[in-house]
Amino acid sequence: MAIDTDHLRTLYWIARLGSFRAAAERLNVSQPTISFRIKTWESELGCTLFERRGRTMRLTEDGAAALDYAERILSLMEDLDRRLSGDSDLKGQIRLGVPDSFAIVGLPTLVKALEDEHPSLKVALTIADSAVLGARLDEGALDVAVLSQPRPRANVHLKTLGRHRLLWVSAPGLLPAHARYQPTDLAETRIFTNPSPSPSFQLLMNWFDEYQTVPRRLCTCDSLSVVRSLVLAGLGISALPHSFVQHELAGGTLVALDVAPDLAAPEIFLGTPRRTRNAAIFVMERLLREVIEETAFLDVT
């Protein structure tokens, strides 16, 4: 089946504007033309793309899947047009949100790669936990975000990037020698972590809950960099991503505690707006994946 770009643009603008009439005005064609394009494509595909909800048209499950492909194809076509016309450098601004851990491990490499490829593209950075980043992406305040264990949101499309391996770490000699630590063994130890409702806080609490115990000296901090500094100073322990402390572990300034059970490995996602044709988003996704692999930010991809 040959893909008609008119069909792709029609699908995109109906989904974005919510009606056949609005899409017809945007594309400068008649409303019957819009209806004919959709009916023709639905017949070719053998599925329904839209359903009426009151005065607006809503995507079906098949329609949402088709829109995802349509956005990518249209963006690639625009990118190809820029490249062949000699203007391949993206301009404007992209709003990127990442957690503290990625900001330390991978952000310098990412910004350098973006500067090399698209020097005219400006980056507006937000460093926050995944709950904040997910909300800002849903509100349209971000274009791309790296998210840990995100909850579903109406306006956010999620793609799996991989998983973090979390380790309990401490300064050498802080805790007595122990064959293997269980939650009950660490309940009285000072623990530093991100505050609720961060994914790391919830994973930590779930780990203790398995043994029906709670950490009694829990201290929260919204900066993982500060948490790492506190642990390096011997003031307590923390559960941190392996990539975030790999140099300290290799240098012996931190040690990994042998624990049972293992901490759950949080799943990391790339979040983007559901309806977008911003070519910079697709460039950012590619570069993020390359940087994640280059810096070993995730343990499983």
C-alpha positions as CSV (number, residue, x, y, z in Angstrom):
1,M,0.0,0.0,0.0
2,A,1.5,3.4,-1.1
3,I,1.4,6.0,1.6
4,D,-0.3,9.3,0.6
5,T,1.2,12.2,2.4
6,D,-2.2,14.0,2.1
7,H,-3.6,11.3,4.3
8,L,-0.9,11.7,6.9
9,R,-1.4,15.5,7.1
10,T,-5.1,15.1,7.3
11,L,-4.8,12.6,10.1
12,Y,-2.4,14.9,12.0
13,W,-4.5,18.1,11.8
14,I,-7.8,16.4,12.7
15,A,-6.1,14.9,15.7
16,R,-4.5,18.2,16.7
17,L,-7.5,20.5,16.0
18,G,-10.2,18.0,17.0
19,S,-12.6,18.3,14.0
20,F,-12.8,17.7,10.3
21,R,-13.9,21.3,9.8
22,A,-10.9,22.8,11.6
23,A,-8.5,20.5,9.7
24,A,-10.2,21.5,6.4
25,E,-9.6,25.2,7.1
26,R,-6.0,24.5,8.2
27,L,-5.3,22.6,5.0
28,N,-7.3,24.9,2.8
29,V,-9.6,22.2,1.4
30,S,-13.3,21.5,1.7
31,Q,-14.7,19.5,4.6
32,P,-16.0,16.7,2.2
33,T,-12.4,16.3,0.9
34,I,-11.2,15.7,4.5
35,S,-14.0,13.2,5.1
36,F,-13.2,11.4,1.8
37,R,-9.5,11.2,2.6
38,I,-10.2,9.6,6.0
39,K,-12.9,7.2,4.6
40,T,-10.6,6.1,1.8
41,W,-7.6,5.5,4.1
42,E,-9.8,3.6,6.6
43,S,-11.0,1.4,3.8
44,E,-7.4,0.7,2.7
45,L,-6.2,0.0,6.2
46,G,-9.3,-2.0,7.2
47,C,-9.7,-0.1,10.5
48,T,-11.4,2.9,12.0
49,L,-9.2,5.9,12.8
50,F,-11.6,8.3,14.5
51,E,-14.8,8.1,16.6
52,R,-17.1,11.0,17.4
53,R,-17.3,12.3,21.0
54,G,-19.8,15.1,21.1
55,R,-18.6,17.8,18.8
56,T,-15.0,16.5,18.6
57,M,-13.3,13.6,16.8
58,R,-11.2,11.3,19.0
59,L,-8.6,8.9,17.8
60,T,-9.3,5.2,18.2
61,E,-6.5,2.9,19.3
62,D,-5.6,2.2,15.7
63,G,-5.8,5.9,15.0
64,A,-3.4,6.8,17.8
65,A,-0.9,4.2,16.4
66,A,-1.3,5.7,12.9
67,L,-0.8,9.2,14.2
68,D,2.5,8.1,15.9
69,Y,3.8,7.0,12.5
70,A,2.4,10.0,10.7
71,E,4.1,12.4,12.9
72,R,7.5,10.7,12.5
73,I,7.1,10.4,8.7
74,L,6.1,14.1,8.3
75,S,8.9,15.2,10.5
76,L,11.5,13.1,8.6
77,M,10.2,14.5,5.3
78,E,10.6,18.1,6.6
79,D,14.1,17.2,7.8
80,L,15.0,15.7,4.4
81,D,13.7,18.8,2.7
82,R,15.9,21.0,4.9
83,R,18.9,18.8,4.3
84,L,18.5,18.7,0.5
85,S,17.9,22.4,0.3
86,G,21.2,23.0,2.2
87,D,19.6,24.2,5.4
88,S,19.9,21.1,7.7
89,D,20.7,23.1,10.8
90,L,17.8,23.1,13.2
91,K,16.9,26.5,14.7
92,G,14.8,27.7,17.6
93,Q,14.6,26.1,21.0
94,I,14.0,22.7,22.5
95,R,12.9,22.3,26.1
96,L,14.6,19.3,27.7
97,G,13.9,17.8,31.2
98,V,16.3,15.3,32.8
99,P,16.8,13.9,36.3
100,D,19.7,14.9,38.4
101,S,21.5,11.6,37.8
102,F,21.5,12.0,34.0
103,A,22.5,15.7,34.3
104,I,25.7,14.6,36.0
105,V,26.4,11.5,34.0
106,G,25.3,12.3,30.4
107,L,24.3,16.0,30.0
108,P,27.7,17.4,29.1
109,T,28.1,14.8,26.4
110,L,24.5,15.4,25.1
111,V,24.9,19.2,24.9
112,K,28.2,18.8,23.1
113,A,26.7,16.4,20.6
114,L,23.8,18.8,19.9
115,E,26.1,21.7,19.5
116,D,28.2,19.8,17.0
117,E,25.2,18.8,14.9
118,H,22.9,21.8,15.3
119,P,24.7,24.9,16.6
120,S,21.7,27.1,16.0
121,L,19.4,25.1,18.2
122,K,19.1,26.5,21.7
123,V,18.4,24.2,24.7
124,A,16.3,25.2,27.8
125,L,17.1,22.7,30.6
126,T,15.0,21.6,33.5
127,I,16.6,19.4,36.2
128,A,14.0,17.8,38.5
129,D,12.6,14.5,39.6
130,S,10.4,12.4,37.3
131,A,7.1,13.4,38.9
132,V,7.8,17.1,38.2
133,L,9.2,16.5,34.7
134,G,6.2,14.3,33.8
135,A,3.7,17.0,35.0
136,R,5.5,19.7,33.0
137,L,5.6,17.5,29.9
138,D,1.9,16.9,30.2
139,E,1.2,20.6,30.5
140,G,3.2,21.4,27.4
141,A,6.0,23.1,29.2
142,L,8.7,20.6,28.0
143,D,9.4,19.0,24.6
144,V,11.4,16.0,25.8
145,A,12.1,14.4,29.2
146,V,13.9,11.4,30.6
147,L,11.6,9.8,33.2
148,S,11.9,7.1,35.8
149,Q,8.9,4.9,36.5
150,P,6.5,7.6,35.1
151,R,2.7,7.3,35.6
152,P,0.6,7.4,32.4
153,R,-0.5,10.9,31.4
154,A,-3.0,12.0,28.7
155,N,-0.6,14.1,26.7
156,V,2.6,12.2,27.0
157,H,3.9,9.5,24.8
158,L,6.4,7.1,26.4
159,K,9.2,5.0,24.9
160,T,11.3,2.6,26.9
161,L,15.0,3.4,27.2
162,G,16.2,0.7,29.7
163,R,16.6,0.1,33.4
164,H,18.8,1.5,36.2
165,R,20.5,-0.9,38.6
166,L,20.2,0.6,42.1
167,L,22.9,-0.2,44.7
168,W,23.0,0.4,48.4
169,V,26.2,2.4,48.9
170,S,28.2,3.7,51.9
171,A,31.5,5.2,52.7
172,P,34.1,2.4,53.6
173,G,34.0,1.3,57.2
174,L,30.7,3.1,58.0
175,L,28.9,-0.1,58.7
176,P,30.2,-3.2,60.5
177,A,31.2,-6.2,58.4
178,H,28.1,-8.1,57.5
179,A,27.7,-11.1,55.2
180,R,24.5,-9.8,53.7
181,Y,22.2,-6.9,54.8
182,Q,18.5,-7.3,54.9
183,P,16.0,-4.4,55.4
184,T,15.8,-5.1,59.1
185,D,19.6,-4.7,59.4
186,L,19.5,-1.2,57.8
187,A,16.3,0.1,59.5
188,E,18.3,2.1,62.1
189,T,20.9,3.5,59.8
190,R,20.6,7.1,58.5
191,I,19.4,6.9,54.9
192,F,19.5,9.7,52.4
193,T,17.0,9.7,49.4
194,N,14.9,11.9,47.2
195,P,11.6,12.9,48.8
196,S,8.2,11.4,48.0
197,P,6.7,11.1,45.4
198,S,9.9,10.4,43.6
199,P,10.3,6.9,42.1
200,S,13.5,6.3,44.2
201,F,11.7,7.1,47.4
202,Q,8.9,4.6,46.5
203,L,11.3,1.9,45.5
204,L,13.2,2.3,48.8
205,M,10.0,2.1,50.9
206,N,8.8,-0.9,49.0
207,W,12.1,-2.7,49.7
208,F,11.7,-2.2,53.5
209,D,8.0,-3.0,53.3
210,E,8.8,-6.5,52.0
211,Y,10.2,-7.3,55.5
212,Q,7.4,-5.3,57.2
213,T,9.8,-2.7,58.5
214,V,10.3,1.0,58.0
215,P,13.6,3.1,58.0
216,R,13.6,5.1,61.2
217,R,16.3,7.6,60.2
218,L,15.2,8.6,56.8
219,C,16.5,12.0,55.5
220,T,15.3,13.4,52.2
221,C,17.0,15.7,49.7
222,D,15.9,16.8,46.2
223,S,19.4,16.6,44.8
224,L,21.1,13.3,44.1
225,S,24.4,15.1,43.9
226,V,24.1,16.3,47.4
227,V,22.9,12.9,48.6
228,R,26.1,11.4,47.0
229,S,28.2,14.0,48.8
230,L,26.6,13.2,52.2
231,V,27.2,9.5,51.7
232,L,30.8,10.2,50.6
233,A,31.2,12.1,53.9
234,G,30.2,9.0,55.9
235,L,27.0,10.6,57.2
236,G,24.7,7.8,56.0
237,I,23.9,5.4,53.2
238,S,21.7,5.6,50.1
239,A,20.3,3.6,47.2
240,L,21.8,5.2,44.1
241,P,22.0,4.3,40.4
242,H,25.1,2.3,39.5
243,S,26.1,4.7,36.7
244,F,25.9,7.6,39.2
245,V,28.5,6.2,41.6
246,Q,30.6,3.9,39.3
247,H,33.7,6.1,39.5
248,E,33.5,6.3,43.3
249,L,33.0,2.5,43.5
250,A,36.0,2.0,41.2
251,G,38.1,4.5,43.3
252,G,37.2,2.9,46.6
253,T,35.6,6.1,48.0
254,L,32.2,4.3,48.2
255,V,31.4,0.6,48.6
256,A,28.4,-1.4,47.5
257,L,26.5,-3.2,50.3
258,D,25.6,-6.8,49.7
259,V,21.9,-6.9,50.3
260,A,19.0,-9.3,50.1
261,P,16.6,-8.9,48.4
262,D,18.0,-6.8,45.6
263,L,16.5,-3.5,45.0
264,A,14.0,-3.3,42.1
265,A,15.6,-1.8,38.9
266,P,13.5,1.2,37.9
267,E,12.5,1.5,34.2
268,I,13.6,4.6,32.4
269,F,11.5,6.2,29.6
270,L,11.7,8.9,27.0
271,G,8.7,11.2,27.3
272,T,7.5,13.4,24.4
273,P,4.2,15.2,23.6
274,R,1.7,12.9,21.9
275,R,1.1,15.3,19.1
276,T,4.2,16.9,17.7
277,R,6.1,17.4,14.5
278,N,9.0,19.2,16.0
279,A,12.0,17.8,14.2
280,A,14.2,18.7,17.1
281,I,12.4,16.2,19.3
282,F,13.4,13.3,17.0
283,V,17.0,14.5,16.8
284,M,17.1,14.8,20.6
285,E,15.7,11.2,21.0
286,R,18.4,9.8,18.7
287,L,21.2,11.7,20.5
288,L,19.8,10.7,24.0
289,R,19.9,7.1,23.0
290,E,23.5,7.5,21.7
291,V,24.7,9.3,24.8
292,I,23.0,6.7,27.1
293,E,24.9,4.0,25.4
294,E,28.2,5.9,25.3
295,T,28.1,6.9,29.0
296,A,26.6,3.5,30.3
297,F,23.9,5.6,32.0
298,L,21.6,2.6,32.0
299,D,22.6,-1.0,32.9
300,V,20.0,-2.7,30.7
301,T,18.8,-1.1,27.4
